[in-house]
Amino acid sequence: MKNHALKIDFHIHTVFSKDASTTLQEVVAYSIKQGLSGVAITDHGTLRGALKLAKEKRIIVIPGVEIDTLHGHVLALNITRTVPSKQSLPETVQKIHDLGGIAVAAHPAHPARVFRLGMTRQAISISNFDAVEVINSASFPFFLSTYMSRKLAERLNLPQTGGSDAHQAVEIGMAYTVVDADSNVDDIIEAVRKGASTPYGRATPWSVRIRRGAHEIKRG
């Protein structure tokens, strides 16, 4: 069977993340509008939104979670059970693998997170990650973060992904990954693991960042 060049946004939050406003219906509508083949729903610490959207037929939906560890954030992709937060990177990655998923180092070169949490080259290298999120639209400064993340992935010889880190519907598809795979979740995940993925994207505009910040303040 011939593979396809699928356009996947691997980092999307919905209303099931307390700091996001995107409804599940908006995920589908904006994904189609942006020409995406699919998305990974990666809410903070919960699979509720991902599992509710899993039966959607118009786009591919990859269930995932963004996990807060002791040393940064990790995207767990293609899992159907949650992973505890506030554990070490190696423990978190191992639990993701035990559930049959892949572990992606999320926005590892975001300066504030690097210095505060220690998502360093050494920490990632000993944790058996499957990929590095090289392009994250919400990271700031965007170009420096992208450059550092790409260098990190290259030095560790790890596959690269991109995602918008959307917390509002308008952000969906600002970054994405082209994956050479068949149109099913397992094949997409295996293609990423093998490095058949190329990230693309741009920075979240300031006007959108300001609206996002206002929403986060309102939600507390």
N, C-alpha and C positions, 0 to 999 in steps of 0.2 A: 504494500500500500504506500502511495506517494505521500511524503510529508508536506506540510504547508508552512509558510512563513506567518506564524500567528503573532498578533500584536496584543500583548498582555500587560496590564497595569498590575504589578505585583504588590502594591501597598495602598490599600483603601480602607478608610474608616467610615462607619455609619453611625446612626443615632444610638447604637448599642455601645459606642464609646462615649463617655460623658462629655468629652470635649469636641464632639463632631455633630453636625446637623444634617447630614445626608440620609435621606430615607432609602429604603431598599428599592422602591420604585424609581427614585432618581438615579440610583446606581445603574439600573438597566437603561433608562432613557439617555443618560449622558454618555454611557459607554457606547451605545449605538451611534449617537450623534458624533462622537470622536473617532468612530471607525475602529474601535477595539474589538478584537476577537473574544476577549474575556478579561476577567479581573480576579485578583485574590482579595478576599475580604479578610482584613487583618485587624480586627478590633482589639482594643486593649483588654487582655485577660479573659475574653469571652468568645465563644463560637456561636452565640445565639443568632446573630445576624447572618453569619455565613451559612449555617445549617438551614435557616428559613429560606435563603435564596438558592439553595443547592439544586432545587428541581427546575430552576429557570432554564428554558430551552433556547431563548434568543441569544444568549451569550454563554460562554463557558465560565463557570464559577468555581474557583479553587478555595476550599475552606482553609482558613488560617487564623493565627493569633499573633499579636505583637506582645512579647513577653518582656517584662521588666526584670532584669537579672541584677546581681550585685555589681556587674561591670558593664552595663549598657543594655541596649534593647536587641532582641532577637526576633526575627520573623520565622514562625513555625508554619510551614506550608504543607498542605495535604494531610492534615490530621483531623480527627473527629472527636478527640477528647482533649481537654485543656491540660496545660502543663503549669505546675506551681510557679509563682513568681519569687523573686528575691533569693534565688539560688545562684551558685557560681556558673560561669559560662560552660565549663565541661559537663557539669551535672545537667544543665538545661538542654544542651545539645544532645546528650545521651538519651534523655527522656523523649526528645522529639524523634530521634532515630528508633527508639523502642516502639513508638506509635506508628512507625512507617513513613514519617514525614521527612522533609529536608529542613535544615537550619541555615538561615541567611543572616549574616551580620548586618543589622539595620543601621543606616547612616553612621558608619563607624568613624568618619573623619569630621563629624560635626564638632567644631572646636570646644564648645561648652561641655559636651558630653565626654569628649576625650579627656579633658583635664579633670572633670569632676568624677567620672566613673572608671576611667582607665581602660576604655575599649582600644587597646593598643595592638600593634602587630604581634607582639609576643603572646598576648592574651588570646588573640584569634588563632594563632598558629598552633597552640596546644589544645585547642578546643574541638578540633575535628569538624569545623564548619563545612558546609557543602557549597556555599557561594557567598559573595560580598555584594551588598547593595551599593553599586558604584554611583548611580544617579538617583538622587532624592530631591524632588522639586522644592520641598520645604526647607532644605538645609541652607544655612547662611553662614558665611558667604558662599553662594552657590558654586562659583567656578573653582574656588580653592578647595571646597569640600569634595567636589567631583574629581579634581586632579589628585588629591591625596587618597581618596578611596580607590581610584583606578590604579594608582601606584601600589597600594596595599594589596589589591587583588592580584596584580601582576607578579609582585614579589613572592606571594604565597602560592602562585599558580592555581588560583581558585576561579571558578566561573563567575561571571558578572551579571547582575540584574539591575533593573531600573524600575522605579515606582513613584507615583505622584505624592504619596503620603497624604492623600486628599482627606480633608475633614469637612469640606463643603463640596457640593455637587460640581460646581464650576471648575474645581481643580482636577477632576478625573481626567486621566489621559495626558496631563502635562508632562509626565514621564512614563515610559513603558519599556517593555522588553520584546524584541522580536525573537521568537523561539521557533526553531526548525523542528516541527513535531506534528503528529497526527492530532486531530481535534478531540482529544479526551484528556482528562486531568492526569492520569497516571503517565501517559506518554509525554505530556508537557513537563512534568516534574522530573522524569528520567532524562529528558533532553537538557534541562537546566543542570542536572547533576553531571552530565557528560560535557558541559560547556558549549552546547549548541544554542547559545543565547547571546544577544547583543543589545545593550541598553542604549536608549535615546531619551532626550528630554530637555526641558528648559526650566528656569526658575519660576517659582510662584510669584506673580506680580505683587507689588507693594499694596495696591488697592485691595487685593484678595487677602493678603497677610493681615491687613488692618481689620477687615471684617472678621477674619478668623480669630484674631486676638480679642476682639470685642465679644464674640460669642463665648470664648473660653472664660472671660471675666464674668459674664452674665451667668454662666452655668456654675461658676465657682470651683 
